[in-house]
Amino acid sequence: MPVITDIADLKRLYRRRVPRMFYDYAESGSWTEQTFRDNTTDFADIRLRQRVAVDIAERSTASRMAGRPVAMPVALAPVGLTGMQHADGEILAARAAERFGVPFTLSTMSICSIEDVAAAVREPFWFQLYVMRDEAFMERLVARAAAAGCSALVLTLDLQVIGQRHKDLKNGLSAPPKLSLPVLADLALRWRWGLGMLRTPRRGFGNIVGHVDGVSDVSNLMAWVGEQFDPSLDWAKVRRIRELWDGPLILKGIMDPEDARLARDAGADAIVVSNHGGRQLDGAVSAIRMLPAILDAVGDELEVHLDSGIRSGQDVLKALALGATGTYIGRAYIYGLGALGEAGVTRALEIIHKELDVTMGFCGERDVADLGRDNLLLPADFASRWA
């Protein structure tokens, strides 16, 4: 086993152990992947201001997100097909997050169902909702999340249509997968992954299969899903979902100050500045570059979180110092899950936490609540160019 010191180490191991179609599913963006790349590289344009001879003993990364205490302001983002990265992947990730003291967000498009995850953990998790044309199904899904004790609803707004990811099309990613000879050969080489999958009965989409008329197994799932994402989603429908859900409502996919104001007016408790990890609109500005303008628009009126591009604790610190009240990791924990299962998710969280804690100390701060723009050295146009 190699010594794992950063998220890149987990990524290398993940790439060796998970079938190519699922690696590419996570590690890709839409079209040219410009936004996918910018999400990570734009963090590098932000430099840190080092301070010395400051008392940095007894540092704390503890905070709150959407009304709950967290060990650090980092949540596990919703990731579809997590249970195909590793058998029972959603359950393993939820357990690791619970033990570490951070929120786990279950995707509508998860393999393990809401009820599967609820049975495996003691603390409430968050549930991410896609808006479907089938309103009755959507209402049942919200009710199931409430019955399972989910403590926040994360409503994703940027998947009214599906962005084209070339790698997924070329790999034949579908449910069930298209088993061409190259795919079969690749699966045969990933024996650890295959053995895990053989040992679990959960290989369908547990939130959907058996809960929708005409979708009794994965063979007829894709036709239903392809017709279901709702292109007519508007703010009136967001307000309707607000009425259905009594707990904290987090609106994910905000990339414009005007949309941030509309989210506030629709009753959101928090918003997530996110471009879906670069998987939807290629050519969009990175999430970290849009964060300052959105904070200027609504930052004093609701929580503003950031998702898309975070691969280190230093990235977390930069987002918090710019003014975000919370952050999300997706690919970073998926690398750990695919590499080492539950232990890999825990290792990813440990790496992020240590990097955040140590960097905070080098910046002369003892508490994440005290981070601010004076901890950063920004390019002259970083905070104003996209306003």
N, C-alpha and C positions, 0 to 999 in steps of 0.2 A: 504494500500500500504506500503510495507516495505521501510525502509530507504536504499537507494542504494548508496554505497560508493566506490565500486570497480567493476571490470568487472565480478568477480565471483558472485556478487549479481545478476547481469543481467542474468548470465547463469542459476542460480537456477530458476528464474522466467520464463525464456525462456523454460526451460525443462518442466515446468508445463503447459505451454500454447500452445505449438506447438505439432502436432502429432508426435508420436515416429519415423515414417519413415523419416520425415524431420529433426528432431533433430539428429538422427543417421547419416543421410546423411552429415550433417555439422560436427558432433562431432565424426569423425572416420578417420582411416587411412587404408592403404592397409595391407593385410596379418596379421602379428603379431602386427602391429602398433608400432614397435620399433622406427621408424623414426618420426612418429607422436608424440610420447612421448618425444623423445630426442629434438625435435624442441623447446619445452618449458623448459624442465628441464636443458638443457645446458646453458641457460641464467643464471641460478643460480650459475654456476661455476665462473661467472665473478662478482667480488666484486667492490664496489665503493670507491673511495678515498675521504674522507671528508676533507674539508678545512674550516677554521674559520677566523674571523676577516678580512674578505674580503668584499669590497663594492659590495653587490649584489642587490642594488636598481635598479629599471627600467630594469628588465630582459625582454628579447625578445626571443620568439620562432619562429619568422618569418623567412622564408627561400624561396627557389625556387626549384621547381621540374619540369624537362622537359620544362624549359622556362617560367613557370608561377609562380607568387608569391603565397605563401601558408602561412596560419596562423601558421602552424607547419609542419615539413617535414614528414607528414603522409598522405598517400592516402588510399582510400577505395579500396581494392583489388577486382578483378572480382570474383564473386561467382555465379555459375550456380544455377538455380532454386530459386533465391532470392525471386521471386514473389510467391513461395509456402511457404516460411517461414512466410510471412504476405501478405495479399492481396495488390497488387500494390507495392510490396516490393522494386523493383528497383526505382520506382518513389519517394517513401518516402525516401529512402537512398540518392538518388541524391539531393533531396531538402535539407536534413539535411547537407550534405557535402557542398553544395553551400552556405548555410547560415553560416556555420562555417568557410568557406574559405579554404577547402582542396579538392583535386581532387576525383571524383567518377569515377570508371571504370566499364563499363557495359560489361557483359559477352556475348559472342556469344550465349550461352545456357541460356539466360535470358527468363523470362516469358513476361515481357513488352518489346516491340520492341525499336529499336533505335529511331524511330519516336515518340513513346509514351513518352519516357524520354525527348527528345528534346522539345516536346510541353509543358512540365511541368516545365522546368528550363530556366533561362535566360543566365547563364554562360556556356561555353563549358565544356563538360565532355570528358573522355577518353573512347575509345572502344577497347575491347580485342578480338583478332581474333584467332580462331583455323584454322589450315590449313586442308582443305577438299580435297577429290579427285575431286570433282566437281569444276573445276577451274573457270568456268563461274559464278557459284553461289558465289564463294569466291570473285571474282572481283566485282560483284554487291554489295556484302556486304561492301567491302572497299569503293566503290563509295557512298553507302548509308551513311556510317559513315562520309565521307567528306561532303556530302550534308547537313547532320544534324549539321555540324559545330564542330564535334569532334576535339579536339585540339591535341590529341596524339593517336597513334595506338600502342597497347600493344600486341605483337605477342607472343603467348605461344608456346614454343618449346618442352615441355616434355609430350605431350599427343598424340604421334604417335600411341600408343596402350593404352588401358585403363587398369589401375591397378585394381586388384580385391579387392573390399571392401566387406568383408563377411557380414557385417550388412545390406548393401543394398540388397544383394541377399536374405538374410533370411527374410527381411521385404517386399520383393516383390516390391521394388521401380522400377517403370517404368512409361511410359506415354502412356495411363492413368495408374494410380496405380492398382495393383492387389488387388481387394477388398475381401480379406478373412474375415472370422468372427472376428479374433483378430484385423485386421485393421479397420473394420467397428466399432467395439466396442471402439477402441482408438479414432477414428474420432468423435464419438458421445460424448465423454467426453470433447473434446476440442471445446466447443461451441463458444467461442469468435473467435477462428480461423475460424470456419465454417461459422459464420455469415458474417465475413469479405469477405470470398471467394464468398458467395452467392451474395454479393452486387457489385462485379466487374465482367465485362465481360472478363477480361484479365486473362485467365487460360491456354492458349496455349503457345507455344514457338514462340513469335512474330517475331523473326529475321529469322525464318525458314519456319514456316507454311504459305502457300500461296505464298512463294517466290521460291519454288522448284517444278519442275514437279513431280506429283504423291504424293505430300505431301500437302493435302488440309485440314487436321485436325490432331489432336494428335494421332488418332488411327493408322495411317500409318507412324508416325514419327520415332519410335524406330528402325524399320527395316532399314530406310534410314540412321539414325545416326550411327547404328552399323557397317555400311559398309563404312562410309565416312571419319573418321579420317585417315589421310594420312601417312602410315608408310614409304613412300619414301621421306618424307620431308628431304631436305638437305640444305646446305648453298647456293647452286645455286637458290633454290626456295626462300630462305630468301632474296637474292639479287633481285629477281624478284618482291617480295612484296615491297622492298625498292623503286623500280622504280615506283610502283603503287601509293605510298603514299608520298605526298609532305611535310607533317608535321613531327614532332618529332616521331621517331620510337624507341620503348622500347621493348627489347627482354627479355622475362620472362622464367625462368627455367634454368638459368646458374648455374652449380654446379661444374665446373672444370676450372682451370686457362687457359687451352688451348682453351676451348670453349669460354671463355671470350675474348681471343685474336681474335678468328675467328668471334665473334660477332662484335667486333670493326672493323675488316677488311670488314665485310659485310655492314657496314654503319649505325650501331646502334648509336643512340644518348645517349641511356642509356641501362643498363642491370639490371635485377632483379635477385639477388642471391636467388633462391627459389627451393624447392623440392616439390612444389605443396601441401604444407601443410602436407607432409607425405602420400599423397593419391595415389602416383604412385609407385616409387621404394622403397619398404620397405628394410631396411638395409643400406640405404644411410646415409651419415653423415648429421648432422643437418645443416641448412643454416647458423646459426651464427658461427659455427666452420669453415665453408668453406670461410666465408667472408674475413679474413685477407689474405689468399693466393690469392684470386681473386683480391683484392685491390692491392696487390703487383705486379700483372701481368698487370693490365690496369687502375689502379685507377687515374692516372694523365691524362688519355686520353678520358674518357667519364664518365658520371654519373654512379655510382654504388649504386643501391637501394637494400634493403633487405626485403624479405617476408618470412613467415613461422615461427610461434611460438610466435609472439608478442602478449602479453596479458596485457601490462601495459605501462605507460609512462616511467618507469625505463628501460624496455626492449628497448624502442625507444632510450633512451639516450645511452644505452650500444652499440647499433648498430651504432649510430652517432659517438660516441667516438672512436669506432674502425675504423671509416673512411667512413661509408656509407653516401651518400648525401641525402638519402630519405628512407622511410620505408612504409610498407603496413600493414593494418589490414584487416583480413577477418572474422574469427570467432568472434572476439571481437565485431564487429559492428552487425554481424548477431544475436548474443545473444540479443543485444539491440533491434533490429528490431522485432524479434520474441516475445520479452517480452512486448514491449510498442509501437511498430510501429515507426513512425518518431521521436517521443519524445525519444524513447529508443536509436536510433542511435545518436541523439544529446547528450544524457547522456553519451553514450560510449565515444564520442569525448571529452566531458568535462572532464571525468575522466582521459583519456589518457593525455590530455593537462595539467591538474593540476599536475598530477604525474610527468610529464616531467619538468614543470616549477619549482616545489618545489625541486625536486631532483637536478636540475641544480644549484639552489641556494646553497643547501647543499654542492655541489661539488666546490663551489667558482666561478661559471661561471655566466655571465649575458647574453650571446648570444649563441645560438646553434652553430653558426659558429665557436666558439672558443673551442668547445669540442674536446678532443683528447685522445690519449691513456694514457696520464699522469693523466687522471681522473679515470682510472681503475686500479685494481689490478688483474692481470691475472695469472692463473696457468702457470707454467714454460713452458709447451708444447702447450699451447692453440693456439698460432699464428704460430707454426712451424710444428706441428705434421702432418697436412694434406697438407702441401705445396707440 
